[in-house]
Protein backbone atom coordinates (compact mmCIF):
# COMPACT_ATOMS: atom_id res chain seq x y z
CA UNK A 1 0.00 0.00 0.00
CA UNK A 2 1.46 3.31 -1.03
CA UNK A 3 1.58 6.03 1.55
CA UNK A 4 0.31 9.54 1.14
CA UNK A 5 3.80 11.04 1.33
CA UNK A 6 5.72 8.42 -0.62
CA UNK A 7 8.07 10.00 -3.12
CA UNK A 8 7.51 13.50 -1.71
CA UNK A 9 10.59 14.53 0.17
CA UNK A 10 11.25 18.02 1.43
CA UNK A 11 14.52 19.53 0.24
CA UNK A 12 17.24 19.89 2.85
CA UNK A 13 17.60 23.33 4.37
CA UNK A 14 20.95 25.09 4.39
CA UNK A 15 21.89 24.17 7.95
CA UNK A 16 21.28 20.48 7.24
CA UNK A 17 23.50 20.68 4.15
CA UNK A 18 26.25 22.40 6.13
CA UNK A 19 26.07 19.75 8.86
CA UNK A 20 26.26 16.94 6.31
CA UNK A 21 29.28 18.54 4.64
CA UNK A 22 30.90 19.18 8.02
CA UNK A 23 30.38 15.58 9.12
CA UNK A 24 31.69 14.22 5.83
CA UNK A 25 34.76 16.45 6.03
CA UNK A 26 35.47 15.43 9.63
CA UNK A 27 35.20 11.72 8.83
CA UNK A 28 37.58 12.14 5.88
CA UNK A 29 39.95 14.22 8.03
CA UNK A 30 39.99 11.63 10.82
CA UNK A 31 40.66 8.83 8.32
CA UNK A 32 43.50 10.88 6.83
CA UNK A 33 45.00 11.42 10.30
CA UNK A 34 44.81 7.68 11.04
CA UNK A 35 46.63 6.94 7.79
CA UNK A 36 49.20 9.62 8.63
CA UNK A 37 49.75 8.06 12.04
CA UNK A 38 50.25 4.61 10.53
CA UNK A 39 52.67 5.95 7.91
CA UNK A 40 54.67 8.41 10.04
CA UNK A 41 54.14 7.29 13.62
CA UNK A 42 52.82 10.70 14.69
CA UNK A 43 50.21 13.25 13.70
CA UNK A 44 50.19 17.06 13.41
CA UNK A 45 48.55 17.92 16.73
CA UNK A 46 48.19 21.64 15.99
CA UNK A 47 46.40 20.94 12.71
CA UNK A 48 44.02 18.53 14.43
CA UNK A 49 43.31 21.04 17.19
CA UNK A 50 42.60 23.85 14.72
CA UNK A 51 40.37 21.75 12.42
CA UNK A 52 38.30 20.27 15.23
CA UNK A 53 38.07 23.62 17.01
CA UNK A 54 36.92 25.37 13.84
CA UNK A 55 34.35 22.66 13.24
CA UNK A 56 33.06 23.08 16.76
CA UNK A 57 32.72 26.82 16.28
CA UNK A 58 30.77 26.24 13.05
CA UNK A 59 28.42 23.80 14.79
CA UNK A 60 27.89 26.24 17.68
CA UNK A 61 27.12 29.04 15.23
CA UNK A 62 24.49 26.88 13.51
CA UNK A 63 23.02 26.00 16.91
CA UNK A 64 22.86 29.69 17.84
CA UNK A 65 21.04 30.51 14.61
CA UNK A 66 18.55 27.69 15.20
CA UNK A 67 17.94 28.78 18.81
CA UNK A 68 17.37 32.39 17.77
CA UNK A 69 14.85 31.25 15.15
CA UNK A 70 12.99 29.14 17.72
CA UNK A 71 12.90 32.00 20.22
CA UNK A 72 11.64 34.46 17.59
CA UNK A 73 8.86 32.11 16.57
CA UNK A 74 10.45 30.69 13.44
CA UNK A 75 10.76 33.99 11.62
CA UNK A 76 14.20 35.08 10.46
CA UNK A 77 13.62 38.72 11.43
CA UNK A 78 11.22 38.10 14.29
CA UNK A 79 9.11 40.80 15.89
CA UNK A 80 10.35 42.33 19.13
CA UNK A 81 8.33 41.92 22.32
CA UNK A 82 8.49 45.69 22.81
CA UNK A 83 6.44 46.18 19.62
CA UNK A 84 3.68 43.96 20.99
CA UNK A 85 3.60 45.83 24.31
CA UNK A 86 3.22 49.17 22.55
CA UNK A 87 -0.03 48.09 20.85
WOSULRA-V632669 format. One record per helix or strand of 3 or more residues. SS is the DSSP state (H for helix, E for strand). FROM is the first residue (numbers start at 1). LEN is the number of residues. Records with the same first field share a line. If there is no record, write none. Layout:
SS->FROM-LEN + FROM-LEN
This chain:
H->14-27 + 45-27 + 81-6
